[in-house]
Amino acid sequence: MVTFVNKLTVHGDIEEFLRIKRSLTEFMSAQPGYRSSSTLRHLGQRNVFIETAEWDDAASHRTALHSEEFRTLIKGLAGLADAEPGLYEEVTEDGAGRG
């Protein structure tokens, strides 16, 4: 399992951002390998969000990202928010990855 983590700093309309993000979440949740996701909002900076999503593996996530529909949906966020995405794996106490 891998976890996608994305920090999003919104510079545009927050309601429009949330609308587009809901569409993206709906799309991603229907993709093979998707497990779950959540969105957090910073208490002190209301325009900063953290999105997490669990996937079976990096390949499933990558396949979803390269789909035509995803690329169309993500274009709407380009002018609204800056993104800092990354895939992560859980580590054991000795620092080794579990993935």
Steps between C-alpha positions, in 0.01 A plus 500: 500500500611858429364830625468804278547826693436837339527842662282747311526874554201673343556842345172516312135448587479239778145391411605437139806311627280278720259434212781387269662299777171315560491406131858376517427295811194344336706406199794361699278300736367305200850399382651153552731492801340794680425431868401821678571870533456798729547875487620714788482879528757702694338670799719810488523534121156428352643488146737208575383141459662158539359220288586136568401192303588136550569285195582131460827591327683778318417350159123531560541864602722573201248342260223723637719810464575428136138458397346752262213576739736578790708734284184685396373533858835612648532791254234686699720510810804649324400863550338447840763324710864404532552129563780313678419131427689183588459125550605353832540154647470392860831427672578247769673585828837428337427749221441244224210546263208260509399554137 
